[in-house]
Amino acid sequence: MNCPMESHNPELLVAYAAGELDAATAEAFERHMAGCAGCRSVAGEQTALWKALDAWEAPPVSLDFDRRLYRRIGLEAGVSWWQRLSRPFRLIPLRQALPLTAMAALLLMASLIMERPGKVAVVHQGGATVRAEQVERTLDDLELLGQFSTANVPESGHKDAM
């Protein structure tokens, strides 16, 4: 007999535990279980489960069960689709819902920002080279311009003063 665990045939294990196998198949499976610890374990657990289900007795139904059931069905029939949809959210108080909504909005904004970063300047490697003398002259020119802008400030408060 092929191992039901290896051949992906759990129906045989369940049928054995439920007592639904014919005598020849059950005997062949019991011989297999003598050498297969995995099948023996699963069959034992399934047998215990079936025994527990057989021993379980449903609690008795109350006398007014039908009346209460039909009343609830009638109440549900009168509820609109919007009320059914919003029912789970009515349990959350407003002071809890607002921070949760704000957090969800912040997470959404952050994900949008992370997905679309700003434009990045592209640096070309084949651009013009800058010499040290050119940078030095540019800095001197900026310093000279800075002196002119401070010289134009009038020292006295007179309108004609330069």
Beta strands, then each sheet from edge to edge (+ up, - down):
end
